[in-house]
Amino acid sequence: MSNESDNFITVHTPEEAVDQLSILYDRAVAALGQSLKRYLRDRTRPDEQQLRQFRYPELRLSWNGCDPAPASVRAWAKVQVPGTYSATITHPQDFRGYLLQQLRPLTTEFNVRLQVGVSQQAIPYPYVVEQGDELAGSGVTAAEMARVFPSTDLSATTDSTADGLLDWESSEPLPLALFDAARVDFSLRRLVHYTGSDWRHVQPWILLTNYHRYVDQFIRHGLDMLLADSRFQRMVLPGNVVVERGMAEGEMQAILDSVVWHKYQMPAYHLQAADGDGITLVNIGVGPSNAKNITDHLAVLRPHCWLMIGHCGGLRQSQTIGDYVLAHAYMRRDGILDRVLPPYIPLPALAEVQQALQEAAAQVTGDKGDDLKRRLRTGTVLTYDDRNWELRWAQERSQINLSRAVAVDMESGTIAAQGYRLRVPYGTLLCVSDKPLHSELKLPGAAGAFYERAVTQHLHIGIAALELLQSQVSSLHSRKLRSFDEPLFR
């Protein structure tokens, strides 16, 4: 390492960079935590020198452009424009694997300079208060704390880079990552709030569903994996409740029965593997607002893929309840992203995801050729924000007809749009649960029989697709998701 005049130091390897980021971050968090305790104890305010200690570390990467950029089909971790790129970093030790994955190809293939130092971005005090118990009984209000310590500044917590609002011509330095540290911390706290478990438990392969019955089957699958000879080691449930390999089945079931999942708006379940390539299932509930909310926050973890597996209404006479719909396109009438991603922007189908879902459907159902085609329909999925869209059928019919839509739901288009917008590979496999235009509604008895028969198979198709995609990580993070001006990190 060598000292720099602006207090940044040059590091020579990705490992050294992450180590130094961790030292600076831990030092800043410790200083802020100690200062918070002093203030709560005897109202000692931090001075200006102490306030300067409460800052995120920053990673800088510089490339002078003298050496030709190597040819690569990789869509990320490559420099195309000379300059200095930077990002503030939070929880560098927890993100170590991701940071190294991004930095290693950059330092191997390009003659770049890495620097680490203390940024000008303050760490908001709520992000180092773990449970909030520290404030209880102190007589100090949140408003008072915000006058004394750095607090959340939502005007500066934006998705401007992801949404293409950054002026790359006049920006110095350029963004190294889609999200800065404050934006990441904002979402990490929201994930804990909504899902009911520590964000560190979230796995890189994510299933999103809109029915709790999928949760029941995912838990059953998780228990089977832990009791069998599989790569999975533990399952973490809402409230950070853990069942692990080696427990007796009765003990596992007793723990599962104690989980109070309904305390959380979008409970998450994490099936963790020894190799780190586990699967998370989130029950997002119904509607595009929930779909946008949770994916806004999951995106900061930079998952490899998220898939929507849920129910839909079939729009074609030839469909049968229990058939599957593999979305090749989306007609977005959800409205929630129109200001940042207008509905006329096409969302490309990702070949790797589409092929994995189709292959997984064939594996799990045992159907091939025409038999599979009869069960698995491909086409456009229409996503509404109005659950009772049928009451406007006369007005909506012409647009639906023009779109050639084969199914309707309330989440898939939003989740795909968020994947496109936030550079997370996405896909949709839905199961037809009713045919509202053909007088085939979910009557109680029929619905119960359908759920019993279809949900288990549908869930296993989603899991099988993610297993297939694990060998395609490099190509999965496609250039289809990259814009003209992109940060270096995926």
C-alpha positions as a printed Julia matrix, in Angstrom:
490×3 Matrix{Float64}:
   0.0     0.0     0.0
   1.07    3.59   -0.56
  -0.29    6.74    1.07
  -2.14    9.33   -1.02
  -2.5    13.04   -0.35
  -6.31   12.82   -0.09
  -6.11   10.06    2.52
  -6.87    7.36   -0.03
  -4.42    4.51   -0.33
  -3.57    2.38   -3.33
  -4.2    -1.34   -2.94
  -2.81   -3.97   -5.26
  -5.27   -6.86   -5.12
  -9.05   -7.24   -4.81
  -8.54   -9.08   -1.53
  -6.5    -6.21   -0.14
  -9.19   -3.76   -1.25
 -11.98   -5.61    0.55
  -9.82   -6.05    3.66
  -9.14   -2.33    3.8
 -12.78   -1.44    3.17
 -13.73   -3.71    6.07
 -11.25   -2.03    8.41
 -12.55    1.44    7.55
 -16.19    0.42    7.78
 -15.79   -1.35   11.13
 -13.89    1.64   12.48
 -16.6     4.08   11.4
 -19.46    1.95   12.76
 -17.64    1.46   16.08
 -17.02    5.19   16.42
 -20.64    6.02   15.62
 -21.94    3.34   17.97
 -19.78    4.56   20.85
 -20.82    8.15   20.26
 -24.49    7.15   20.26
 -24.06    5.39   23.62
 -22.35    8.44   25.13
 -25.13   10.71   23.97
 -27.85    8.45   25.33
 -25.99    8.14   28.61
 -25.08   11.76   29.37
 -26.01   13.83   26.27
 -22.41   14.28   25.14
 -22.58   15.58   21.58
 -19.98   14.48   19.01
 -17.6    17.24   17.92
 -16.69   18.03   14.31
 -13.7    15.69   14.32
 -15.84   12.82   15.59
 -18.56   13.52   13.04
 -15.98   13.13   10.28
 -15.33    9.61   11.53
 -18.92    8.51   10.84
 -18.46    8.01    7.1
 -18.7     5.11    4.7
 -15.53    3.77    3.08
 -15.13    4.4    -0.63
 -13.66    2.24   -3.38
 -12.14    3.9    -6.45
 -11.01    2.32   -9.69
  -9.08    4.28  -12.33
  -8.28    3.33  -15.93
  -6.34    5.6   -18.27
  -7.49    3.87  -21.43
  -3.98    3.53  -22.85
  -4.18   -0.23  -23.09
  -6.77   -1.67  -25.49
  -9.78   -3.2   -23.76
  -9.74   -6.99  -24.14
 -12.52   -8.6   -26.13
 -15.09  -10.24  -23.84
 -18.65  -11.5   -24.13
 -19.08  -10.87  -20.42
 -21.69   -8.17  -19.8
 -20.15   -6.88  -16.56
 -16.76   -6.18  -14.96
 -15.26   -4.5   -18.0
 -14.15   -0.9   -18.57
 -15.01    0.87  -21.8
 -14.55    4.56  -20.92
 -11.31    5.91  -19.35
 -11.74    7.67  -16.02
 -12.16    7.16  -12.31
 -15.08    5.12  -11.01
 -16.15    5.07   -7.37
 -18.71    3.68   -4.97
 -19.3     3.98   -1.28
 -19.5     0.55    0.34
 -21.48   -0.78    3.28
 -21.0    -4.13    5.04
 -17.94   -4.98    2.9
 -17.3    -8.22    4.75
 -20.84   -9.48    4.11
 -20.53   -8.47    0.44
 -17.0    -9.84    0.16
 -17.84  -12.58   -2.31
 -19.7   -10.2    -4.59
 -16.97   -7.53   -4.45
 -14.24  -10.03   -5.26
 -16.3   -11.48   -8.11
 -16.51   -8.0    -9.66
 -12.94   -6.86   -8.99
 -10.98   -9.94  -10.01
 -11.73   -9.79  -13.76
 -11.23   -6.02  -13.75
  -7.77   -6.27  -12.19
  -6.8    -9.3   -14.28
  -7.87   -8.01  -17.69
  -7.31   -4.25  -17.33
  -4.42   -2.14  -16.11
  -6.44   -0.44  -13.4
  -5.56    1.31  -10.18
  -7.54    0.52   -7.01
  -7.79    2.97   -4.13
  -9.6     2.82   -0.81
 -10.36    5.66    1.57
 -12.97    7.42    3.66
 -15.79    8.99    1.64
 -17.73   12.18    2.23
 -20.97   10.2     2.68
 -22.06    9.99    6.32
 -23.44    6.77    7.76
 -26.99    7.48    9.0
 -27.23    6.56   12.67
 -30.35    4.32   12.24
 -28.24    1.92   10.18
 -26.01    1.06   13.13
 -28.87    0.74   15.65
 -29.66   -2.94   15.4
 -32.97   -3.32   17.26
 -33.96    0.19   18.33
 -33.81   -0.9    21.98
 -30.95    1.52   22.49
 -33.38    4.45   22.38
 -36.02    2.88   24.62
 -36.25    4.55   28.01
 -33.61    7.16   27.16
 -36.05   10.02   26.79
 -34.43   10.91   23.45
 -36.68   11.24   20.42
 -35.76   10.28   16.89
 -36.11   13.92   15.88
 -33.53   14.95   18.47
 -31.15   12.22   17.36
 -31.41   13.43   13.77
 -30.3    16.93   14.89
 -27.19   15.53   16.56
 -26.13   12.6    14.36
 -26.16   11.91   10.61
 -29.6    10.66    9.65
 -31.29    9.29    6.57
 -31.39   11.76    3.68
 -33.98   10.39    1.29
 -33.35   13.22   -1.17
 -29.91   11.68   -1.75
 -31.09    8.04   -1.69
 -32.04    7.53   -5.31
 -31.96    5.09   -8.2
 -30.72    7.72  -10.63
 -27.93    5.52  -12.0
 -30.21    2.54  -12.54
 -32.85    4.75  -14.15
 -30.39    6.37  -16.57
 -30.75    9.85  -15.08
 -27.03   10.36  -14.45
 -25.15   12.66  -16.84
 -22.1    10.55  -17.62
 -20.47   13.32  -19.65
 -20.1    15.62  -16.65
 -19.89   13.13  -13.8
 -16.59   12.84  -11.95
 -16.06   10.27  -10.66
 -18.23    7.85  -12.62
 -20.38    5.29  -10.77
 -18.71    1.97  -10.02
 -21.97    0.31   -8.91
 -25.7     0.8    -9.4
 -26.3     1.62   -5.72
 -24.29    3.6    -3.2
 -23.89    2.56    0.43
 -26.8     4.61    1.8
 -29.2     3.2    -0.8
 -28.05   -0.33    0.04
 -28.45    0.22    3.78
 -31.91    1.69    3.22
 -33.02   -1.51    1.49
 -31.28   -3.88    3.91
 -33.35   -2.45    6.75
 -36.54   -2.66    4.71
 -35.85   -6.31    3.9
 -35.66   -7.15    7.59
 -38.9    -5.26    8.22
 -40.92   -6.84    5.43
 -39.56  -10.39    5.32
 -39.04  -11.0     9.04
 -35.49  -12.32    8.76
 -31.96  -10.97    8.6
 -31.05   -9.83    5.08
 -27.87  -11.9     5.28
 -30.01  -15.03    4.97
 -31.31  -14.1     1.51
 -29.96  -16.46   -1.15
 -28.85  -15.5    -4.7
 -31.63  -17.54   -6.36
 -35.08  -16.15   -5.58
 -38.63  -17.38   -6.09
 -41.47  -14.88   -5.67
 -45.02  -16.08   -5.17
 -48.45  -14.64   -4.39
 -50.0   -17.56   -2.5
 -49.13  -19.0     0.91
 -49.74  -22.54   -0.34
 -46.42  -22.3    -2.18
 -44.79  -21.55    1.15
 -46.21  -24.75    2.66
 -44.75  -26.78   -0.19
 -41.4   -24.96   -0.06
 -41.11  -25.78    3.63
 -41.94  -29.43    2.9
 -39.32  -29.46    0.16
 -36.79  -27.89    2.51
 -37.39  -30.53    5.17
 -37.03  -33.29    2.59
 -33.7   -31.81    1.45
 -32.38  -31.52    5.01
 -33.4   -35.08    5.84
 -31.93  -36.45    2.6
 -28.39  -36.46    1.24
 -28.5   -33.04   -0.44
 -26.32  -29.94   -0.68
 -28.63  -27.96    1.63
 -27.6   -27.37    5.23
 -30.33  -25.31    6.91
 -33.58  -23.48    6.42
 -34.21  -20.05    7.93
 -37.8   -18.94    8.45
 -39.47  -15.65    9.48
 -38.24  -14.46   12.85
 -34.8   -15.94   12.05
 -36.02  -19.36   13.15
 -33.59  -22.06   11.98
 -33.92  -25.77   11.27
 -30.7   -27.58   10.41
 -29.43  -30.8     8.96
 -28.96  -33.33   11.75
 -32.15  -32.49   13.63
 -34.79  -35.16   14.01
 -37.84  -34.68   11.81
 -40.09  -34.27   14.84
 -37.82  -31.56   16.23
 -37.86  -29.75   12.89
 -41.63  -29.9    12.71
 -42.02  -28.56   16.25
 -39.82  -25.6    15.37
 -41.78  -24.95   12.17
 -45.07  -25.05   14.04
 -43.79  -22.28   16.34
 -43.1   -19.8    13.51
 -45.38  -16.75   13.63
 -45.05  -15.89    9.94
 -48.18  -13.72    9.78
 -46.43  -10.98   11.77
 -44.59  -10.03    8.57
 -46.02   -8.49    5.43
 -43.91  -10.48    2.95
 -42.41  -13.41    4.86
 -39.28  -15.01    3.4
 -37.95  -18.57    3.65
 -34.31  -19.35    2.94
 -33.02  -22.8     1.99
 -29.27  -22.43    2.43
 -26.62  -24.56    0.79
 -23.0   -25.18    1.73
 -21.84  -23.75   -1.6
 -23.76  -20.48   -1.09
 -26.11  -21.16   -4.03
 -29.27  -21.57   -1.99
 -32.85  -20.57   -2.74
 -35.07  -17.96   -1.11
 -38.86  -17.94   -1.44
 -40.76  -14.72   -0.67
 -44.53  -14.63   -0.4
 -45.07  -11.12   -1.76
 -48.85  -11.21   -1.53
 -51.07   -9.77   -4.24
 -50.54   -6.68   -6.36
 -47.92   -4.65   -8.22
 -47.17   -2.37   -5.26
 -45.87   -5.29   -3.2
 -44.01   -6.63   -6.24
 -42.17   -3.35   -6.78
 -41.54   -2.84   -3.08
 -39.77   -6.11   -2.41
 -37.76   -6.15   -5.65
 -36.55   -2.59   -5.01
 -34.93   -3.95   -1.88
 -33.85   -7.43   -3.02
 -31.99   -5.83   -5.93
 -29.28   -4.34   -3.69
 -28.16   -7.9    -2.85
 -27.46   -8.41   -6.58
 -29.15  -11.82   -6.87
 -28.46  -14.04   -9.85
 -32.13  -14.42  -10.77
 -35.68  -13.98   -9.55
 -38.61  -15.96  -10.88
 -42.32  -15.31  -10.42
 -44.29  -18.48   -9.74
 -47.94  -17.87   -8.95
 -51.44  -18.12  -10.25
 -53.07  -16.4   -13.19
 -56.31  -16.22  -15.07
 -56.29  -18.02  -18.41
 -57.56  -15.91  -21.31
 -57.83  -18.59  -24.01
 -60.61  -21.11  -24.51
 -58.04  -23.83  -25.23
 -56.47  -23.53  -21.77
 -57.38  -25.83  -18.9
 -57.22  -25.05  -15.2
 -53.84  -26.38  -14.02
 -52.05  -25.53  -17.28
 -48.86  -23.46  -17.18
 -48.04  -20.16  -18.83
 -44.43  -19.3   -19.64
 -44.29  -15.55  -20.24
 -42.44  -14.55  -23.39
 -43.69  -10.96  -23.2
 -45.57   -8.65  -20.85
 -48.38   -6.15  -21.36
 -47.97   -3.8   -18.41
 -51.16   -2.21  -17.15
 -49.91   -2.1   -13.56
 -49.05    1.61  -13.77
 -46.58    1.58  -10.9
 -43.38    2.0   -12.94
 -44.71    4.17  -15.74
 -42.74    7.25  -14.64
 -39.34    5.52  -14.6
 -39.9     2.74  -17.16
 -42.74    3.63  -19.54
 -44.92    0.7   -20.62
 -43.92    1.1   -24.27
 -40.34    0.03  -23.39
 -40.05   -3.65  -24.38
 -38.91   -6.18  -21.78
 -36.78   -8.82  -23.53
 -37.25  -12.47  -22.72
 -33.96  -13.92  -21.43
 -33.16  -17.04  -23.42
 -31.34  -18.81  -20.57
 -34.29  -18.35  -18.21
 -36.9   -19.32  -20.78
 -35.06  -22.48  -21.73
 -34.47  -23.44  -18.09
 -38.15  -23.03  -17.23
 -39.24  -25.1   -20.21
 -36.69  -27.82  -19.52
 -37.65  -27.87  -15.84
 -41.33  -28.21  -16.76
 -40.49  -31.19  -18.94
 -38.41  -32.79  -16.18
 -40.98  -32.36  -13.42
 -44.15  -33.14  -15.38
 -42.61  -35.9   -17.47
 -44.33  -34.46  -20.55
 -42.56  -34.15  -23.9
 -43.34  -32.74  -27.33
 -47.02  -32.13  -27.99
 -47.99  -33.32  -24.5
 -45.82  -30.58  -23.0
 -47.21  -28.0   -25.42
 -50.72  -28.86  -24.3
 -49.77  -28.15  -20.68
 -47.31  -25.3   -21.18
 -48.49  -22.26  -23.14
 -46.05  -19.5   -24.11
 -47.13  -15.96  -24.84
 -47.91  -12.54  -23.43
 -48.95  -12.09  -19.8
 -51.12   -9.08  -18.98
 -50.46   -7.51  -15.57
 -53.14   -5.26  -14.05
 -53.28   -3.11  -10.93
 -57.05   -3.7   -10.69
 -58.1    -7.1    -9.4
 -61.61   -6.57  -10.72
 -60.57   -5.77  -14.27
 -63.29   -8.12  -15.5
 -65.85   -5.44  -14.65
 -64.31   -3.34  -17.44
 -64.14   -6.17  -19.95
 -66.11   -4.29  -22.6
 -63.57   -1.43  -22.49
 -60.48   -3.63  -22.11
 -61.28   -6.31  -24.66
 -59.82   -4.61  -27.73
 -56.43   -3.94  -26.11
 -56.21   -7.47  -24.72
 -57.11   -8.85  -28.12
 -54.42   -6.76  -29.84
 -51.79   -7.93  -27.33
 -52.6   -11.61  -27.95
 -52.33  -12.09  -24.17
 -52.82  -15.64  -22.91
 -52.96  -14.93  -19.17
 -53.65  -12.15  -16.68
 -52.2   -11.51  -13.21
 -51.17   -8.64  -10.91
 -47.42   -9.1   -10.36
 -45.5   -10.67  -13.25
 -45.12   -7.6   -15.46
 -43.94   -5.55  -12.48
 -41.38   -8.14  -11.42
 -40.04   -8.47  -14.97
 -39.87   -4.68  -15.34
 -37.98   -4.42  -12.07
 -35.55   -7.11  -13.2
 -34.96   -5.23  -16.45
 -34.66   -1.88  -14.68
 -32.38   -3.09  -11.87
 -30.34   -5.56  -13.97
 -31.53   -8.75  -12.27
 -32.31  -11.69  -14.6
 -36.02  -12.52  -14.45
 -38.65  -14.97  -15.63
 -42.27  -15.98  -15.1
 -44.03  -19.31  -14.93
 -47.7   -19.1   -13.93
 -50.37  -21.69  -13.33
 -53.9   -21.16  -14.64
 -56.22  -21.2   -11.64
 -59.37  -19.88  -13.33
 -60.72  -18.7   -16.69
 -62.74  -15.6   -15.89
 -63.8   -14.97  -19.49
 -65.05  -18.51  -19.98
 -67.21  -18.99  -16.87
 -64.62  -21.21  -15.21
 -64.22  -19.58  -11.81
 -62.52  -20.8    -8.65
 -65.42  -22.34   -6.77
 -64.43  -23.51   -3.27
 -64.43  -27.24   -3.94
 -62.73  -27.09   -7.3
 -60.2   -24.57   -6.01
 -59.21  -26.86   -3.16
 -58.67  -29.8    -5.47
 -56.69  -27.64   -7.89
 -54.4   -26.28   -5.19
 -53.74  -29.76   -3.81
 -52.8   -31.07   -7.23
 -50.96  -28.18   -8.88
 -48.98  -26.22   -6.31
 -46.41  -28.9    -5.46
 -45.58  -29.58   -9.09
 -45.42  -25.87   -9.95
 -43.04  -25.11   -7.07
 -40.74  -27.97   -8.06
 -40.57  -26.65  -11.62
 -39.4   -23.27  -10.28
 -36.78  -24.91   -8.07
 -35.59  -27.16  -10.91
 -35.24  -24.13  -13.21
 -33.04  -22.34  -10.7
 -30.91  -25.46  -10.32
 -30.42  -25.55  -14.11
 -29.47  -21.87  -14.2
 -26.7   -22.23  -11.62
 -24.31  -23.51  -14.28
 -25.03  -20.5   -16.52
 -24.28  -17.56  -14.23
 -21.91  -15.74  -16.61
 -24.26  -15.82  -19.57
 -27.32  -15.28  -17.39
 -26.23  -11.74  -16.53
 -26.99  -10.76  -20.07
 -26.01   -7.75  -22.15
 -29.73   -7.38  -22.77
 -29.92   -5.8   -19.32
 -27.1    -3.3   -19.86
 -27.6     0.24  -21.14
 -25.17    2.49  -23.1
 -23.66    3.89  -19.89
 -23.22    1.25  -17.21
 -21.35    0.94  -13.91
 -18.55   -1.62  -13.96
 -20.13   -3.83  -11.29
 -23.14   -5.92  -12.31
